[in-house]
């Protein structure tokens, strides 16, 4: 019986009504007294298991008094992780380490410790996991910590905000009053989904493009339902979403298809392989800005089949790029 199985066996025995003895654990797992003691010590120290020795009943058991209600009681963490779970844990650790400390300071370190304990399972210490498995965050833009703190406070307290926002396309800075609805972390950057009182509609603002943010305590922030947020901001491609969507039809070469066919561009995408190995991908989009950038990174390995407006936009951008190199 390996250590993973022993942990689950010990957990089961500890949950019995009367607890369990050292002898019972040794017999159930067919291991020595020293092995059981090491496993108990590991579960206490590394997995935060509330194991105690009950002098009265002369047995080991969980300290149920320290665990609150039934649904809050200790549960043995999963000891094996697939690719998605490892990515999620390491990404959470990264996010916690980079959050604005004034907002969640007292809570961040316990959460990070919990994540490290989850990673520290089986025979793999967390230092080895983080050294051998890397999650690279290369496209992150630095947001102002003070601005992020004000936004977070307003969001959770349901206050309006006065923002100075830079439109990176035009270079214009506008002052807007918004009702913040949620913060989204997308492609390693933060975005604020808000009701814009200037535009009378939902808008998504890159937090790093917000130059200043001030609380407006009265009136309270306008409430937008989750269904409405998803309807407007969750339907189109990428962060530049919108309610009025079109369908982009993209044809990828057989070479590019080997990668693209396994990528998720949108929750409602549809893809089909051609007889020649090419791959045609259909996705909804509202604003072509981000979609054009993603199309361009595939260069000659992709062709926009529809709509004509998107095809012209990509053609124009490719022409502008080619003109940079002269003859």
C-alpha positions as CSV (number, residue, x, y, z in Angstrom):
1,X,0.0,0.0,0.0
2,X,1.6,3.3,-1.0
3,X,1.4,6.5,1.0
4,X,-1.6,7.9,-0.9
5,X,-3.7,4.9,-0.1
6,X,-2.5,5.0,3.5
7,X,-3.7,8.6,3.9
8,X,-7.2,7.6,2.7
9,X,-7.2,4.6,5.0
10,X,-6.2,6.6,8.0
11,X,-8.8,9.3,7.1
12,X,-11.5,6.6,7.0
13,X,-10.5,5.1,10.3
14,X,-10.4,8.5,12.0
15,X,-13.9,9.2,10.9
16,X,-15.4,6.2,12.6
17,X,-17.5,7.0,15.6
18,X,-15.0,5.8,18.2
19,X,-11.9,6.9,16.4
20,X,-9.0,4.5,15.9
21,X,-5.9,3.1,17.6
22,X,-2.3,2.9,16.5
23,X,-2.6,-0.9,16.4
24,X,-5.8,-0.8,14.3
25,X,-4.1,1.4,11.7
26,X,-1.0,-0.8,11.7
27,X,-3.1,-3.9,11.0
28,X,-5.3,-2.2,8.4
29,X,-2.4,-1.0,6.4
30,X,0.1,-3.8,7.3
31,X,2.9,-1.3,8.2
32,X,5.1,-0.6,11.2
33,X,4.3,1.7,14.2
34,X,7.0,4.1,12.9
35,X,5.3,4.4,9.5
36,X,1.9,5.2,11.0
37,X,3.4,7.8,13.2
38,X,5.2,9.4,10.3
39,X,1.9,9.4,8.3
40,X,0.0,11.0,11.2
41,X,2.6,13.7,11.6
42,X,2.6,14.4,7.8
43,X,-1.2,14.7,7.8
44,X,-1.1,17.1,10.7
45,X,1.8,19.3,9.5
46,X,1.4,19.3,5.8
47,X,-2.3,18.6,5.1
48,X,-3.6,20.6,8.2
49,X,-5.6,17.5,9.4
50,X,-6.9,18.2,12.9
51,X,-5.9,14.9,14.4
52,X,-5.7,14.5,18.2
53,X,-5.1,11.8,20.7
54,X,-8.1,11.3,23.0
55,X,-6.7,10.3,26.4
56,X,-10.1,9.2,27.7
57,X,-10.9,6.8,24.9
58,X,-7.3,6.0,24.2
59,X,-7.6,6.5,20.5
60,X,-6.9,8.9,17.7
61,X,-9.7,11.0,16.2
62,X,-10.5,14.2,14.4
63,X,-11.0,17.3,16.5
64,X,-14.6,17.9,15.4
65,X,-15.1,20.7,17.9
66,X,-12.6,22.9,15.9
67,X,-14.3,22.3,12.6
68,X,-17.6,24.0,12.9
69,X,-20.7,22.7,11.0
70,X,-20.7,19.4,9.2
71,X,-20.2,21.0,5.8
72,X,-17.1,22.8,7.1
73,X,-15.3,19.7,8.5
74,X,-11.9,18.7,7.3
75,X,-11.6,16.9,4.0
76,X,-8.5,15.2,2.8
77,X,-7.3,17.1,-0.2
78,X,-7.1,15.4,-3.6
79,X,-3.6,14.0,-3.9
80,X,-3.3,13.8,-7.6
81,X,-3.7,16.6,-10.1
82,X,-4.4,16.7,-13.8
83,X,-3.0,19.4,-16.0
84,X,-5.9,21.8,-15.5
85,X,-5.8,21.4,-11.7
86,X,-2.0,22.1,-11.5
87,X,-2.5,25.1,-13.8
88,X,-5.3,26.4,-11.6
89,X,-3.4,26.0,-8.3
90,X,-0.2,27.7,-9.7
91,X,-2.3,30.5,-11.3
92,X,-4.1,31.1,-8.0
93,X,-0.8,31.3,-6.2
94,X,0.4,33.8,-8.8
95,X,-2.7,35.9,-8.5
96,X,-2.6,36.0,-4.8
97,X,1.0,37.0,-4.7
98,X,0.3,40.0,-7.1
99,X,-3.0,41.2,-5.6
100,X,-3.2,44.7,-4.1
101,X,-2.2,43.9,-0.5
102,X,-4.3,46.6,1.3
103,X,-7.6,45.0,0.2
104,X,-7.0,41.3,1.1
105,X,-3.8,41.5,3.1
106,X,-5.0,39.5,6.2
107,X,-6.4,36.8,4.0
108,X,-3.8,36.3,1.3
109,X,-1.1,34.5,3.1
110,X,-3.4,31.8,4.7
111,X,-4.8,31.2,1.2
112,X,-1.3,30.9,-0.3
113,X,-0.3,28.5,2.6
114,X,-3.4,26.4,1.8
115,X,-2.5,26.2,-1.9
116,X,1.1,25.2,-1.0
117,X,-0.3,22.5,1.2
118,X,-2.5,21.2,-1.6
119,X,0.6,21.1,-3.9
120,X,2.6,19.4,-1.2
121,X,1.1,16.0,-1.6
122,X,2.4,12.5,-2.4
123,X,6.1,12.6,-2.7
124,X,6.3,16.1,-4.3
125,X,7.1,19.1,-2.1
126,X,5.7,22.5,-3.4
127,X,9.2,23.9,-4.1
128,X,9.8,21.0,-6.5
129,X,6.4,21.4,-8.2
130,X,7.0,25.2,-8.8
131,X,10.6,24.6,-9.9
132,X,9.6,21.8,-12.4
133,X,6.2,23.2,-13.5
134,X,6.1,26.7,-14.8
135,X,3.1,28.9,-15.6
136,X,4.4,32.0,-17.5
137,X,2.5,35.2,-17.4
138,X,4.1,37.2,-20.2
139,X,1.5,39.6,-21.5
140,X,0.5,41.2,-18.2
141,X,0.3,45.0,-18.1
142,X,1.0,46.7,-14.8
143,X,-2.1,48.3,-13.1
144,X,-1.8,51.0,-10.6
145,X,-2.1,49.4,-7.1
146,X,-4.0,52.4,-5.6
147,X,-6.5,52.5,-8.5
148,X,-7.0,48.7,-8.2
149,X,-7.7,49.1,-4.5
150,X,-10.3,51.9,-5.0
151,X,-12.0,49.9,-7.8
152,X,-12.2,46.7,-5.6
153,X,-13.6,48.7,-2.7
154,X,-16.3,50.3,-4.8
155,X,-17.1,47.0,-6.4
156,X,-17.7,45.1,-3.2
157,X,-19.4,48.1,-1.4
158,X,-21.6,48.8,-4.4
159,X,-20.5,52.4,-4.8
160,X,-20.2,54.3,-8.1
161,X,-16.8,55.4,-9.4
162,X,-15.5,58.5,-11.2
163,X,-12.9,57.3,-13.7
164,X,-10.3,59.0,-15.9
165,X,-9.9,56.4,-18.7
166,X,-7.4,56.4,-21.5
167,X,-8.7,55.3,-24.9
168,X,-5.5,53.7,-26.3
169,X,-6.8,53.8,-29.9
170,X,-7.4,57.6,-30.0
171,X,-5.1,58.7,-27.1
172,X,-8.1,60.6,-25.6
173,X,-8.7,60.6,-21.8
174,X,-12.3,60.8,-20.8
175,X,-13.9,61.2,-17.4
176,X,-16.8,58.9,-16.7
177,X,-19.1,57.9,-13.9
178,X,-19.6,54.1,-13.8
179,X,-21.4,51.5,-11.7
180,X,-18.8,48.6,-11.3
181,X,-20.3,45.2,-11.7
182,X,-17.4,42.7,-11.7
183,X,-13.6,42.4,-12.2
184,X,-12.4,39.9,-14.8
185,X,-8.9,38.5,-15.1
186,X,-8.4,37.8,-18.8
187,X,-5.2,36.9,-20.7
188,X,-3.1,38.0,-17.6
189,X,-4.8,41.4,-17.4
190,X,-7.6,42.9,-15.3
191,X,-10.8,44.3,-16.8
192,X,-13.6,46.2,-15.1
193,X,-17.1,45.4,-16.4
194,X,-19.3,48.4,-15.6
195,X,-22.5,50.2,-16.4
196,X,-21.3,53.5,-18.0
197,X,-23.6,56.4,-17.1
198,X,-22.1,58.5,-19.9
199,X,-22.7,55.9,-22.7
200,X,-25.9,54.5,-21.0
201,X,-24.7,50.9,-21.4
202,X,-22.4,48.1,-20.3
203,X,-18.7,48.6,-21.0
204,X,-15.5,46.8,-20.2
205,X,-12.5,48.9,-19.2
206,X,-8.8,47.7,-19.0
207,X,-7.8,48.5,-15.4
208,X,-4.3,49.5,-16.5
209,X,-5.9,52.1,-18.8
210,X,-7.7,53.8,-15.8
211,X,-5.5,56.7,-14.8
212,X,-7.5,57.7,-11.6
213,X,-10.5,56.4,-9.7
214,X,-12.6,58.1,-7.0
215,X,-15.5,56.8,-4.9
216,X,-18.9,58.2,-5.3
217,X,-20.9,57.1,-2.3
218,X,-24.3,58.4,-3.4
219,X,-26.3,57.4,-5.2
220,X,-25.4,53.7,-4.9
221,X,-24.2,51.7,-8.0
222,X,-26.7,50.7,-10.5
223,X,-27.4,46.9,-10.3
224,X,-27.1,44.8,-13.5
225,X,-28.2,41.2,-13.3
226,X,-25.8,38.4,-14.1
227,X,-28.0,37.3,-17.0
228,X,-27.8,40.8,-18.5
229,X,-24.0,40.9,-18.0
230,X,-23.6,37.6,-19.8
231,X,-26.0,38.6,-22.6
232,X,-24.1,41.7,-23.4
233,X,-20.5,41.0,-22.4
234,X,-20.4,37.2,-22.6
235,X,-21.6,36.6,-26.2
236,X,-18.9,38.0,-28.4
237,X,-15.3,37.0,-28.9
238,X,-12.8,38.0,-26.2
239,X,-13.0,40.9,-23.8
240,X,-14.5,43.3,-26.5
241,X,-17.9,41.6,-26.4
242,X,-21.3,43.0,-27.1
243,X,-24.9,42.1,-27.7
244,X,-24.9,42.7,-31.4
245,X,-22.8,39.9,-32.7
246,X,-21.7,38.6,-36.1
247,X,-20.2,35.3,-37.2
248,X,-16.6,35.1,-38.3
249,X,-15.7,32.2,-40.6
250,X,-11.9,31.4,-40.6
251,X,-10.2,28.8,-42.7
252,X,-6.8,27.6,-41.4
253,X,-4.2,25.7,-43.4
254,X,-3.6,22.0,-42.7
255,X,-0.4,23.0,-40.8
256,X,-2.1,25.5,-38.6
257,X,-5.1,23.2,-38.1
258,X,-3.0,20.9,-35.9
259,X,-2.9,23.6,-33.3
260,X,-6.1,25.6,-33.8
261,X,-8.4,22.6,-33.8
262,X,-7.4,22.0,-30.2
263,X,-7.8,25.6,-29.1
264,X,-10.8,27.2,-27.5
265,X,-11.6,30.6,-29.0
266,X,-15.2,30.8,-27.8
267,X,-17.7,28.8,-25.9
268,X,-20.0,28.7,-28.9
269,X,-17.4,28.0,-31.6
270,X,-17.9,25.4,-34.3
271,X,-15.1,23.8,-36.2
272,X,-14.9,21.3,-39.1
273,X,-12.0,19.7,-41.0
274,X,-11.8,19.8,-44.8
275,X,-10.8,16.8,-46.9
276,X,-7.4,18.5,-47.5
277,X,-6.7,18.7,-43.7
278,X,-7.7,22.4,-43.5
279,X,-9.8,23.6,-40.6
280,X,-12.8,26.0,-40.8
281,X,-13.6,27.7,-37.5
282,X,-16.9,29.7,-36.9
283,X,-17.1,32.0,-33.9
284,X,-19.4,34.9,-32.8
285,X,-17.8,38.3,-32.2
286,X,-19.1,41.8,-31.5
287,X,-15.9,44.0,-31.8
288,X,-13.3,43.0,-34.3
289,X,-10.4,44.6,-32.5
290,X,-9.1,41.6,-30.6
291,X,-10.2,39.1,-33.2
292,X,-8.2,40.9,-35.9
293,X,-5.0,40.7,-33.8
294,X,-5.5,37.0,-33.2
295,X,-6.1,36.3,-36.9
296,X,-3.0,38.2,-37.8
297,X,-0.7,36.1,-35.6
298,X,-1.4,33.2,-38.0
299,X,-0.2,35.2,-41.0
300,X,-0.6,33.3,-44.3
301,X,-2.0,30.2,-42.5
302,X,-5.5,31.7,-42.2
303,X,-8.0,33.2,-44.5
304,X,-11.2,35.1,-43.4
305,X,-14.1,33.7,-45.5
306,X,-16.8,35.9,-43.9
307,X,-18.0,38.5,-43.2
308,X,-16.7,40.9,-45.8
309,X,-16.2,43.7,-43.3
310,X,-13.8,41.5,-41.2
311,X,-12.0,40.3,-44.3
312,X,-11.4,43.9,-45.4
313,X,-10.2,44.9,-41.9
314,X,-7.6,42.0,-41.9
315,X,-6.6,42.8,-45.5
316,X,-6.0,46.5,-44.6
317,X,-4.0,45.7,-41.4
318,X,-1.8,43.2,-43.3
319,X,-1.2,45.8,-46.1
320,X,-0.2,48.4,-43.5
321,X,2.1,45.9,-41.9
322,X,3.7,44.9,-45.2
323,X,4.2,48.6,-46.1
324,X,6.6,48.9,-43.1
325,X,9.1,46.8,-45.0
326,X,9.1,48.7,-48.3
327,X,10.4,46.6,-51.2
